[in-house]
Amino acid sequence: MEDKAYLSNEGAYTIFSFRDNRLKFVAPYSLERYESVVEWDNGYLVVMAKYAHNKEAEEEYIDLLPILKSLYIKPADFLKPIKSVEVRYA
């Protein structure tokens, strides 16, 4: 099975996909797109993101733990098989 997850955005939402799971949550208001994943640390992401108010991409942080907990998903079970995350748009 694949051990890579994918990050993208659709309009006002961030999309985090892994295998058959697709988490969709509100993105920062002026996000245009995610450009790259700098670091993946078991549920915590450091990414480069392009915002409407800035010509250059800037560092952004995403913590999946509170999102998973609010969805009643056990973070340890969900995150354990993920070895890497990359930005991917369809």
C-alpha positions as CSV (number, residue, x, y, z in Angstrom):
1,M,0.0,0.0,0.0
2,E,1.1,3.5,-0.6
3,D,2.6,5.4,2.3
4,K,2.5,8.9,0.8
5,A,-0.2,11.5,1.5
6,Y,-1.1,14.5,-0.6
7,L,-1.9,18.1,0.1
8,S,-3.8,20.6,-2.1
9,N,-6.5,23.2,-1.9
10,E,-9.8,23.7,-3.6
11,G,-11.1,27.3,-3.3
12,A,-11.4,28.1,0.4
13,Y,-10.5,24.5,1.6
14,T,-7.4,22.6,2.3
15,I,-7.5,18.9,1.1
16,F,-5.3,16.3,2.8
17,S,-5.6,12.9,1.1
18,F,-4.3,9.6,2.2
19,R,-5.3,6.3,0.6
20,D,-9.1,6.3,0.6
21,N,-9.4,9.2,3.2
22,R,-9.9,12.8,2.2
23,L,-9.9,15.4,4.9
24,K,-11.3,18.8,3.9
25,F,-11.0,21.8,6.2
26,V,-11.1,25.6,5.9
27,A,-7.9,27.1,4.5
28,P,-6.5,30.6,5.3
29,Y,-8.7,33.2,3.6
30,S,-6.2,34.4,1.0
31,L,-4.5,31.1,0.1
32,E,-4.0,30.7,-3.6
33,R,-2.2,27.4,-3.5
34,Y,0.3,25.2,-1.7
35,E,3.6,25.0,-3.4
36,S,5.7,22.5,-1.5
37,V,6.0,20.5,1.7
38,V,9.1,21.5,3.7
39,E,8.6,19.1,6.6
40,W,6.3,16.3,7.7
41,D,6.4,15.3,11.4
42,N,3.7,12.9,12.3
43,G,0.7,15.1,11.8
44,Y,2.5,18.5,11.7
45,L,3.3,20.0,8.3
46,V,5.5,22.9,7.4
47,V,4.6,24.0,3.9
48,M,5.3,26.8,1.4
49,A,2.1,28.5,0.5
50,K,1.3,31.3,-2.0
51,Y,-1.1,34.0,-0.7
52,A,-3.0,36.7,-2.6
53,H,-1.4,39.5,-0.5
54,N,2.2,38.4,-1.1
55,K,4.1,37.9,-4.4
56,E,6.4,35.3,-2.8
57,A,5.5,32.0,-1.2
58,E,5.7,32.0,2.6
59,E,6.0,29.4,5.3
60,E,2.8,28.0,6.7
61,Y,2.1,25.5,9.4
62,I,-0.7,22.9,9.5
63,D,-1.4,20.7,12.5
64,L,-3.6,17.7,11.7
65,L,-3.9,16.4,15.3
66,P,-6.8,18.7,16.4
67,I,-8.6,18.1,13.0
68,L,-8.4,14.3,13.3
69,K,-9.5,14.4,17.0
70,S,-12.5,16.6,16.1
71,L,-13.5,14.0,13.5
72,Y,-13.1,11.2,16.1
73,I,-10.2,9.7,14.1
74,K,-7.4,8.3,16.3
75,P,-4.4,10.3,15.2
76,A,-1.9,7.5,16.0
77,D,-3.7,5.0,13.8
78,F,-4.3,7.4,10.9
79,L,-0.8,8.9,10.9
80,K,1.4,5.9,11.5
81,P,1.5,4.6,7.9
82,I,2.2,8.0,6.4
83,K,5.9,8.3,5.5
84,S,5.8,11.5,3.4
85,V,3.5,14.2,2.1
86,E,3.7,16.1,-1.2
87,V,1.7,18.8,-2.9
88,R,-0.4,17.4,-5.7
89,Y,-3.2,19.0,-7.8
90,A,-5.4,17.0,-10.1
